[in-house]
Amino acid sequence: MLTIYPAAGYDSFVSLADADGYLAAVGYADWATLADETREANLRRGTQYIFAKRIRPEYLSPLHGNILAATCEAAYRISKGVLYRDPPTGGAVKQKTVGPITIVYDTPQNDPMVKVIDDLLYGMTYSSGYGPVFLERT
């Protein structure tokens, strides 16, 4: 059983019913075929993923609708095993030759950007951890 934010000890930003409704509305019908326990576990992991994005507190009380949507999107991608990147749409170019020049590309690694989640959270997170840059006139 999920404990929903803002309850103490919460483990999900979104209830199972709300996630089911959102994911059905955006056309992810295969989400509903998963067992309740699996969907709940995915929501927990999705919440961890979104929380790790360093959401600014003003978007947590009340919980912004985009955070709910991003959590559902993360949970769905967890169910597909592609949280850190969307599945490729075509074959990757591994080598390209133009005239006398040949370029060989390395195998791509996990890309921590998931476009729909990042777009939903745009402006709601703190910086990447490098901190502010202060300019000083000398």
C-alpha positions as CSV (number, residue, x, y, z in Angstrom):
1,M,0.0,0.0,0.0
2,L,1.4,3.4,-1.0
3,T,1.8,6.2,1.4
4,I,1.0,9.4,-0.5
5,Y,2.6,12.8,-0.1
6,P,2.3,14.8,2.1
7,A,1.6,12.1,4.7
8,A,4.5,11.4,7.0
9,G,6.7,8.7,5.7
10,Y,5.3,9.1,2.2
11,D,6.7,6.9,-0.6
12,S,4.8,8.2,-3.6
13,F,3.8,11.6,-4.9
14,V,0.9,9.9,-6.7
15,S,-1.8,7.4,-5.7
16,L,-2.2,4.3,-7.8
17,A,-5.7,5.4,-8.9
18,D,-4.4,8.8,-10.0
19,A,-1.5,7.2,-11.9
20,D,-3.8,4.7,-13.6
21,G,-6.0,7.6,-14.7
22,Y,-3.2,9.7,-16.0
23,L,-1.4,6.9,-17.8
24,A,-4.7,5.7,-19.4
25,A,-5.5,9.2,-20.5
26,V,-2.2,9.7,-22.3
27,G,-2.5,6.3,-24.0
28,Y,-0.3,4.0,-22.0
29,A,-2.9,1.1,-21.9
30,D,-0.2,-1.5,-21.1
31,W,0.4,0.1,-17.7
32,A,-3.0,-1.3,-16.5
33,T,-1.8,-4.9,-17.4
34,L,0.8,-4.8,-14.6
35,A,0.0,-6.2,-11.2
36,D,-0.9,-3.6,-8.5
37,E,2.3,-4.4,-6.5
38,T,4.4,-3.8,-9.6
39,R,2.7,-0.5,-10.4
40,E,3.1,0.6,-6.8
41,A,6.8,-0.3,-6.8
42,N,7.2,1.7,-10.0
43,L,5.5,4.7,-8.5
44,R,7.8,4.5,-5.5
45,R,10.9,4.4,-7.8
46,G,9.4,7.2,-10.0
47,T,8.9,9.3,-6.9
48,Q,12.6,8.7,-5.9
49,Y,13.6,9.8,-9.4
50,I,11.6,13.0,-9.3
51,F,12.6,13.8,-5.7
52,A,16.3,13.4,-6.7
53,K,15.7,16.1,-9.4
54,R,15.8,18.6,-6.4
55,I,12.3,20.0,-6.6
56,R,12.1,23.5,-5.1
57,P,9.9,23.6,-2.0
58,E,7.3,26.1,-3.4
59,Y,6.2,23.4,-5.8
60,L,5.7,20.8,-3.1
61,S,3.1,22.6,-1.0
62,P,0.6,22.2,-2.7
63,L,2.1,19.6,-5.0
64,H,2.2,21.0,-8.5
65,G,0.3,19.1,-11.2
66,N,3.5,18.7,-13.3
67,I,5.2,16.9,-10.5
68,L,2.3,14.4,-10.5
69,A,2.5,14.0,-14.2
70,A,6.3,13.6,-14.2
71,T,6.1,11.0,-11.5
72,C,3.6,9.0,-13.6
73,E,5.9,9.3,-16.6
74,A,8.9,8.1,-14.6
75,A,6.9,5.2,-13.2
76,Y,5.8,4.2,-16.7
77,R,9.4,4.3,-18.0
78,I,10.5,2.2,-15.1
79,S,8.0,-0.4,-16.2
80,K,9.6,-0.4,-19.6
81,G,13.2,-0.5,-18.3
82,V,14.0,2.8,-19.9
83,L,14.0,5.4,-17.2
84,Y,17.3,7.0,-18.2
85,R,16.5,7.1,-21.9
86,D,13.6,6.6,-24.2
87,P,13.9,3.7,-26.5
88,P,15.7,4.5,-29.7
89,T,13.5,5.1,-32.7
90,G,15.9,3.7,-35.3
91,G,19.3,2.1,-35.7
92,A,22.3,4.2,-34.4
93,V,25.0,5.3,-36.8
94,K,28.2,3.6,-35.7
95,Q,30.4,4.6,-38.6
96,K,30.3,7.3,-41.2
97,T,32.7,7.8,-44.1
98,V,32.7,11.0,-46.2
99,G,35.5,11.1,-48.7
100,P,38.8,10.2,-47.0
101,I,37.4,10.8,-43.5
102,T,35.9,8.0,-41.4
103,I,34.2,8.7,-38.1
104,V,33.5,5.8,-35.7
105,Y,31.1,6.5,-32.9
106,D,31.3,5.0,-29.4
107,T,28.4,3.0,-28.0
108,P,26.0,5.4,-26.3
109,Q,25.7,5.2,-22.5
110,N,22.7,5.8,-20.3
111,D,21.5,9.3,-20.9
112,P,20.0,10.7,-17.6
113,M,17.7,13.0,-19.6
114,V,14.1,12.0,-20.2
115,K,12.7,14.8,-22.3
116,V,9.1,14.6,-21.2
117,I,10.0,14.5,-17.5
118,D,12.5,17.3,-17.8
119,D,10.1,19.4,-19.7
120,L,7.3,18.9,-17.1
121,L,9.8,19.9,-14.3
122,Y,11.2,22.9,-16.2
123,G,11.8,25.7,-13.8
124,M,10.8,23.7,-10.7
125,T,14.2,22.3,-9.8
126,Y,17.4,23.7,-8.3
127,S,20.5,23.9,-10.5
128,S,22.5,20.7,-11.3
129,G,24.6,21.0,-8.1
130,Y,27.4,23.2,-9.4
131,G,26.0,26.0,-7.3
132,P,25.5,29.7,-8.2
133,V,28.2,31.6,-10.0
134,F,29.1,34.9,-8.4
135,L,30.6,37.7,-10.4
136,E,32.7,40.3,-8.7
137,R,34.0,43.5,-10.1
138,T,37.6,44.0,-9.2
